[in-house]
Amino acid sequence: MLGFDAWLNDGLYNGGRSFGEAYGRYAEKIQRRFRVSGVKRLVLDLASEGVTLGLAGGVVMLTLAQSAFNQTSENWLKAPDLAVTFLDRYGTEVGRRGIKHDDSLRIDEFPDILVKALISTEDRRFYEHWGIDPIGTLRAVTVNARGGGHVQGGSSLTQQLAKNLFLSNERSLERKVNEAFLALWLECHLTKNEILKLYLDRAYMGGGTFGAAAAADYYFGKNLKDITLPEAAMLAGLFKAPTKYAPHVNLPAARARAADVLHNMVEAGYLTEGQIQSALRNPATPVTRSRDISADYYLDWAFNEVKKLVDDGKLKKERVLVVKTPLDLAIQKRADQAVENVLRQFGDAFDVEQAALVTMDPDGAVRAMVGGADYGQSQFNRATDALRQPGSSFKPYVYAAALATGQWRPESRVVDRPVCIGNWCPANYGRSFAGTVPLWVAVAKSINTIPVQFSIAMGKQLGETHDARAAKLGRAKIIELAHKMGITSNLVDSVSLPIGSAEVTVLDQAAGYSVFANGGRRAKPYAATEIRTGAGEVIYRHDTSEAPPEQLLSTRVVADMNFMLNKVVDEGTGRKAAVEGVRTAGKSGTTNAYRDAWFVGYTGNLVTAVWYGNDDHSSTKNLTGGSLPAITFHEVMAPAHQGIEIKPMPGFESDKAGARTAQGPTPTTPPPGAPAGALSRRSFEVLGGLGHLFRSVESPPPGRAAFNVLDRTGQPAGSSGKSGI
């Protein structure tokens, strides 16, 4: 056996050695044929690297393109499009959305001067590029760099059409990537003339019109084929900024823009200087139209809401619809004016450029919406699509979750003291601590440590003893309730969530606060109260087609929250939001480095959420929620409550003098944390009222009535709460 083993090992070794030598001689002979040097070696290496990088780039590009191509379908061009006519709450037509355009003209029937004006202004290399124009983009970047701002756009006509057909107006890198891939896709599926016709038929032209044919009729009262050179130049100037340059809104700006278009036509070689002189001396004059109230942000959002109803199968297969909305043009006009005036007067002083606002009924019917400072410059809706940190305006969700446990009430004593979770220790706005205060004072003064303490306490109620783990359990309850109340964005669970670090939208904030205003029920924002077909058949009513709202908070919790949030307006950070003669509640919010400023508030009739900030998240100059947002809230809500029946706020139904009416049975036990033998809260209120009653019979100062209005603790309404019996 040893001999056999030795023979086997020797044979395998010698055989392997012989095979290796033979393969080496063969490989050397073959490889010698492919061995290169000098220039050939350089070319081969470069080609090899190019193939490798090209394959890697192709994989990356294909991955990025998946999101864009998912937007398309086999029948994307032939699929019937929605055509929606919107009415306000009183039945007056306020605008249209969708693709019910006048597309009866063939591309060769469009006026040649309009086509040349469009191409020379928007995309001079339209017939040369393949959907994306690197040269035009580079030129736009250079011009903008020299001009110190956004002077010239870099998107091709195909990219603009891709955005109009498939994408939203969101300002994000993902949208721009999708736009680029969809532009390439369109170039592969359509001819240049087909792309041009789609763009001319479907572009928004201001005034609620879509397409050049509809715009010619709206602005000049004539068929598109009959427009003159000055009129064509004015129409071509609308494509990039239809609201800003709409002639019925700002005729001087529209004529200045038309003059730029005429000079562009000369630069592009379509006209000579002599040919445009007559048009410059005799600019286009639109037909007389009164300036309509702008509700473009509202209608964009409403159109998306109608599309969701279509996708859910609630509108049968109808594509031509008439939608009655809760839009109130008086409130919308006031909201537009308030935002415009505040930004014009205080924008530079506070270094703030943008704002958003939503006003709705407590049941979720949206009355008005402002999505930005200027729809003509940016159609991105900051009220519905921008995620911003809410700061202290998020705290009501924390307090509602805490009050729902039954452990705290507005009179409960809480201690403003240092608190830490790990190495994170929140500080108050004034960098100091107030010590022991009633809970309602902590809310009114927007103390930061109390919501964090509540998150820990709610977790400990579930049996957890470690502070950090208890805080995480408490935050989970807060997130759950916030989502139920109307926050639709993903709330990132961080230690600072209780003081407003997670991101929300303005619309969601209005929906969340509506729960307090309506008695504790979920208030999902809606834009359609009734929908009819083009023939007049009613196919949808919100009150009968939607499920009844869910009751989220008890009447006791709602009443307590309304009492505390009313104190914010009466005595706290929201004084500038107070509406004279109408009980108002709300909460301000200011984020780190003054990047976001909020005020969200309500009455028994309406809810309004206001946000101010900058699109690039840059800091403002010490802008707080209690300043411009609260002022804007007042400017919108005060006139909105004139001439209407004032509805009581839940918890104040029978309160004629200004004191809150308690909900449910009156507690007969002392508040949590009261020392043994302490008076019950009811006894405290009664004795406090008697004490102030005796004091009220003293001689009042001249000109002052001999009585005092008392709040729920027996103190004079409007007192600081520092005095007691």
Secondary structure, DSSP 8 states (H G I E B T S, - for coil): -HHHHHHHHHHHHHHHHHHHHHHHHHHHHHHHHH---THHHHHHHHHHHHHHHHHHHHHHHHHHHHHHHTT--TTTTTS---EEEEE-TTS-EEEEEES-----S-GGGS-HHHHHHHHHHH-TTTTTSSS--HHHHHHHHHHHHHHTS--S----HHHHHHHHHH-----SHHHHHHHHHHHHHHHHHS-HHHHHHHHHHHSB-STT-BSHHHHHHHHHSS-GGG--HHHHHHHHTTTT-TTTT-TTT-HHHHHHHHHHHHHHHHHTTSS-HHHHHHHHHS-------------HHHHHHHHHHHHHHHHTTTTTT--EEEEE----HHHHHHHHHHHHHHHHHHHHHHT--EEEEEEE-TTSBEEEEE-SS-TTT----TTTT--B--GGGGHHHHHHHHHHTTS--TT-EEEE----BTTB----TTSS--EEEEHHHHHHTT-SHHHHHHHHHHHHTTT--SHHHHHHHHHHHHHHHHHHHT--S-----TTGGGT-S-B-HHHHHHHHHHHHTTSB----BS-SEEEETTS-EEEEHHHHS----B-S-HHHHHHHHHHHHHHHHHSTTGGG-BTTB--EEEEEE-GGG-EEEEEEE-SS-EEEEEEE-TT----SS--TTTHHHHHHHHHHHHHTTTS-----TT-TT-SSS-----SS---S--TT--TT---HHHHHHHHHHHHHHHHTS---TTS-S---B-TTSSBTT--S----
